[in-house]
């Protein structure tokens, strides 16, 4: 039997046992889990805040029972008939240490046929988010001893130089393709070396954006967060300066990485005229904020909404992390590790921003 932390209803997380998958469909992969992160989205789901992709064709809520966990690293345990392939096109073999993408596109809907980012797929499967654990083979999330990956899931080998507690951060760092998109926007907007950057919300996602901004040549990087612990981590890993959102003004680029109401209005006040705001934290619908579109025109602002990571950036994200593994203390982003059996305690710890940063559940 396989142990997995299962959310059976809001605030009700318990460890259950599921049958070990003895037969894999062709092209499927079974991972033996090494580590899975607790994400901000997981905390929302735990609290019953489950409306995801709001306003899109794929707007949805969570389905219980749910094995959460979409920031994953594991070892290939078995591969279904016909084999499966890593992101570099080579066959996957048992024993490979890999990071799986958290989503799986259908490949045949309109957005998929047009080559759009896979988060826009009309029939998106999301591990740890929207695949219920009452459908065999049940193990659809990373807070488990094993994770079942459907055929055609994006899977990427981890460089030997990256330890598990860093490799598990890959999905978060893959979201920072947002900054690469901003760098392509023409002036006076966009992002260029020497620009100032403010990150609102420096949990792991915000910390990753601060690190990436520094690597891309940002001038000053500011961190805004009520948690002193997270501000301290952002300072150590990214050299970010703590700032007061009510005082900081004329910033070239603002990254809003918190999923709570009120932060968008602060970003508007913070950014300079002609500047850019990246909204990356509001993945879950937490309510509306009032905004006058005349401000968008009058101040010549640019908004970039980022729905998540991009399947096409995983290889270069892993390479980037490996290249800087000796100079950036990525592992300091992780504050706690818990076994699957202790997942309820892990969630309790993760919900306390004053004593935790990234919390991991290990297989």
C-alpha positions in Angstrom: 0.0 0.0 0.0 1.0 3.6 -0.6 0.6 6.4 2.0 -0.7 9.8 0.7 -1.9 12.9 2.4 -5.4 13.4 1.3 -7.6 16.6 1.6 -11.1 15.2 2.0 -12.7 18.6 2.6 -11.5 22.1 3.5 -9.3 22.0 6.7 -9.5 18.2 6.7 -6.1 16.7 5.7 -5.5 13.1 6.6 -3.1 10.3 5.6 -4.8 7.5 3.7 -3.5 4.3 2.0 -4.0 3.5 -1.7 -3.1 0.5 -3.7 0.4 0.4 -5.3 0.0 0.7 -9.1 1.1 -2.6 -10.5 0.1 -1.9 -14.1 0.9 1.3 -15.9 -0.9 2.3 -19.1 1.4 2.7 -22.2 3.6 5.8 -21.9 2.8 6.4 -18.2 5.5 6.9 -15.5 5.4 6.0 -11.9 7.6 8.2 -9.6 8.9 7.4 -6.2 8.6 10.7 -4.5 11.6 12.5 -3.0 10.0 15.8 -2.1 7.0 18.0 -2.8 6.5 21.6 -1.8 3.6 23.2 -0.1 2.6 26.1 -2.4 0.5 29.1 -1.8 -2.2 27.5 -4.0 -2.2 24.5 -1.8 -2.9 26.7 1.2 -5.8 28.3 -0.6 -7.2 24.9 -1.4 -6.8 23.7 2.1 -8.9 26.7 3.3 -11.5 26.0 0.6 -10.5 28.9 -1.6 -10.6 26.8 -4.8 -11.8 28.8 -7.8 -8.8 28.6 -10.1 -8.2 30.2 -13.6 -11.0 32.7 -12.9 -12.6 34.3 -15.9 -11.1 31.7 -18.3 -12.7 28.9 -20.3 -11.1 26.5 -17.9 -12.3 28.1 -14.7 -12.7 25.4 -12.1 -12.7 24.4 -8.5 -10.9 21.6 -6.6 -12.5 18.2 -6.4 -12.3 16.2 -3.1 -10.8 13.9 -2.1 -7.5 15.4 -3.4 -3.9 14.5 -3.0 -2.2 17.8 -3.3 1.4 18.6 -4.4 2.4 20.0 -7.8 6.0 21.1 -7.0 7.7 17.7 -7.3 10.9 15.8 -7.6 11.2 12.1 -7.7 12.9 8.9 -9.0 11.4 7.0 -12.0 10.2 3.8 -10.5 8.5 2.3 -13.6 7.6 3.2 -17.2 4.6 1.9 -19.1 4.8 -0.1 -22.3 6.2 1.7 -25.2 8.3 4.0 -23.0 8.2 7.6 -22.1 10.6 10.4 -22.9 12.3 13.2 -21.0 12.1 16.8 -22.2 15.4 16.4 -24.1 13.8 13.6 -26.2 15.8 10.7 -24.7 14.0 7.7 -23.2 13.3 7.7 -19.4 14.7 4.8 -17.4 14.0 3.6 -13.9 16.4 5.4 -11.6 16.3 8.7 -13.4 15.8 11.6 -11.0 13.3 14.0 -12.6 11.0 16.9 -12.2 7.5 16.5 -13.7 5.5 19.4 -15.0 2.4 20.1 -12.8 0.1 20.1 -15.8 -0.7 18.0 -18.8 -2.3 19.4 -22.0 -4.6 17.5 -24.3 -2.7 18.4 -27.4 -5.8 18.6 -29.6 -7.9 21.6 -28.5 -7.8 25.0 -30.2 -5.2 26.6 -27.9 -3.0 23.4 -28.1 -3.2 23.3 -31.9 -2.2 27.0 -32.0 0.9 26.3 -29.9 -0.2 28.4 -27.0 1.3 27.9 -23.5 -0.2 24.7 -22.1 -1.9 26.4 -19.2 -4.4 27.7 -21.8 -5.4 24.1 -22.8 -9.2 23.6 -22.7 -8.8 20.2 -21.2 -5.9 20.7 -18.8 -5.0 18.0 -16.2 -3.4 19.4 -13.1 -1.5 17.2 -10.8 -2.2 18.0 -7.1 -4.8 20.5 -8.0 -7.7 19.1 -10.0 -7.5 15.3 -10.3 -9.6 13.7 -7.6 -8.1 10.8 -5.6 -11.3 8.7 -6.0 -10.3 7.8 -9.6 -7.8 5.0 -10.1 -4.8 4.9 -9.9 -5.6 7.6 -7.3 -2.0 8.9 -6.9 -2.4 12.2 -8.8 -0.5 14.5 -6.3 3.0 14.7 -4.9 2.1 14.5 -1.2 2.4 10.8 -1.5 5.1 8.1 -1.5 4.4 7.6 -5.3 3.1 9.8 -8.1 1.4 8.5 -11.2 2.0 10.5 -14.4 -0.2 10.1 -17.4 1.3 9.6 -20.9 2.6 12.8 -22.5 3.3 14.5 -19.2 6.4 16.8 -19.4 9.2 15.2 -17.4 12.7 16.7 -17.1 15.9 15.1 -15.8 17.6 16.9 -12.8 21.3 17.8 -13.1 23.4 15.9 -10.6 24.6 19.1 -9.0 21.1 20.1 -7.8 20.1 18.5 -4.4 16.5 17.4 -4.0 15.6 20.4 -1.8 16.6 22.7 -4.7 15.3 20.6 -7.6 11.8 20.7 -6.0 11.9 24.5 -6.5 12.0 24.1 -10.3 8.3 24.7 -10.9 8.5 27.9 -9.0 11.5 29.2 -10.9 9.9 28.2 -14.2 7.2 30.7 -13.4 9.8 33.5 -13.6 9.7 33.3 -17.4 7.5 36.3 -16.6 10.6 38.4 -16.3 11.9 37.1 -19.7 8.5 38.2 -21.2 8.8 41.6 -19.6 12.3 42.0 -21.1 10.8 41.7 -24.5 8.4 44.6 -24.0 9.6 47.8 -25.7 10.4 51.0 -23.7 9.3 52.9 -21.8 7.8 49.7 -20.3 9.4 46.3 -19.9 12.5 45.3 -18.0 16.1 46.2 -18.7 19.4 45.8 -16.8 19.7 48.5 -14.1 15.9 48.8 -13.7 14.4 48.8 -10.2 12.2 45.9 -9.3 9.7 45.5 -6.4 8.3 42.2 -5.4 5.1 42.2 -3.3 4.9 39.0 -1.4 8.2 37.2 -0.9 7.1 33.6 -0.2 9.0 31.2 -2.4 7.4 32.5 -5.7 8.4 36.1 -4.8 11.8 35.0 -3.7 12.3 33.2 -7.0 11.4 36.4 -8.9 13.8 38.4 -6.8 16.6 36.0 -7.6 15.8 36.0 -11.3 15.6 39.8 -11.4 19.1 40.0 -9.9 20.4 37.4 -12.3 19.0 39.4 -15.2 20.8 42.6 -14.0 18.3 44.5 -12.0 19.5 47.6 -10.2 17.8 47.6 -6.8 15.4 44.8 -5.8 12.8 45.6 -3.1 10.8 43.1 -1.1 7.4 43.8 0.5 6.0 41.3 2.9 4.5 41.4 6.5 6.7 38.4 7.4 10.1 39.3 8.8 11.3 35.7 8.2 10.5 35.9 4.5 12.1 39.3 4.2 15.2 37.9 5.8 15.3 34.9 3.4 14.8 37.3 0.4 17.7 39.4 1.6 20.0 36.3 1.9 19.1 34.6 -1.4 18.5 37.7 -3.6 20.0 40.7 -1.9 16.5 42.2 -1.7 15.9 45.3 0.4 12.9 45.4 2.7 10.6 48.2 1.8 7.3 49.8 2.8 4.6 49.5 0.2 3.0 52.8 1.3 6.3 54.7 0.7 7.9 53.0 -2.3 7.3 54.9 -5.5 8.5 55.2 -9.1 9.6 51.5 -9.5 10.3 50.4 -13.0 8.8 46.9 -12.6 6.5 45.6 -9.9 5.9 41.8 -9.5 2.7 41.1 -7.5 3.4 37.6 -6.1 0.8 37.6 -3.3 -2.7 36.2 -3.9 -4.5 38.4 -1.5 -6.8 41.4 -2.2 -5.4 44.9 -1.9 -2.0 44.1 -3.3 -2.9 45.1 -6.9 -3.8 48.6 -5.8 -0.4 48.9 -4.0 1.4 47.8 -7.2 -0.4 50.5 -9.2 0.8 53.2 -6.8 4.3 51.8 -6.6 5.1 51.5 -10.3 6.4 54.6 -12.3 4.5 56.1 -15.2 5.2 54.0 -18.2 6.2 51.1 -16.0 5.2 47.4 -15.9 3.3 45.3 -13.5 3.5 41.5 -13.5 0.5 39.8 -11.8 1.6 36.3 -10.9 0.1 35.6 -7.5 -3.7 35.8 -8.1 -4.1 32.3 -9.4 -7.0 31.7 -7.0 -10.1 34.0 -7.1 -9.9 36.0 -3.8 -12.4 38.7 -4.9 -12.4 41.8 -7.0 -10.4 45.0 -6.7 -11.6 48.3 -8.1 -9.4 49.8 -10.9 -10.1 52.8 -13.2 -8.9 51.8 -16.7 -8.3 55.5 -17.4 -5.2 55.1 -15.2 -3.9 52.4 -17.5 -4.1 54.8 -20.4 -3.2 58.0 -18.6 -0.1 56.5 -17.0 0.9 54.4 -20.1 1.2 51.3 -17.9 1.8 47.7 -19.1 0.2 44.7 -17.3 1.4 41.1 -17.8 -0.8 38.4 -16.4 1.0 35.1 -15.9 -1.1 32.0 -15.4 1.8 29.8 -14.4 5.0 28.2 -15.6 5.7 27.4 -19.3 6.5 23.9 -20.4 9.1 25.2 -22.8 11.3 26.8 -20.0 12.0 23.8 -17.8 15.2 22.7 -19.4 16.8 26.2 -19.3 15.4 26.7 -15.8 17.1 23.6 -14.5 20.3 24.7 -16.3 20.1 28.1 -14.7 19.7 26.7 -11.2 22.6 24.3 -11.7 24.8 27.1 -13.1 24.3 29.2 -10.0 24.0 26.4 -7.4 27.3 27.4 -5.8 26.7 31.2 -5.7 23.1 31.3 -4.7 21.9 29.6 -1.5 18.7 28.2 -3.0 18.3 25.7 -0.2 17.8 28.5 2.3 14.3 29.0 0.7 13.3 25.8 2.4 12.7 26.0 6.1 11.0 22.7 7.1 10.7 19.1 5.9 8.1 16.5 7.0 7.4 12.9 6.1 4.1 12.1 4.3 2.7 10.7 7.6 3.2 14.1 9.2 1.5 16.1 6.4 -1.1 17.7 8.7 1.7 19.2 10.8 3.5 20.3 7.6 0.4 22.3 6.5 0.0 23.8 10.0 3.6 24.9 9.8 3.3 26.3 6.3 0.3 28.4 7.2 2.5 30.3 9.8 4.5 32.8 7.7 6.4 34.0 10.8 8.1 30.7 11.4 8.2 29.0 7.9 9.4 29.7 4.4 9.0 26.8 1.9 7.8 23.6 3.6 8.5 20.3 2.0 6.7 16.9 2.3 9.2 14.1 1.6 8.3 10.7 0.3 
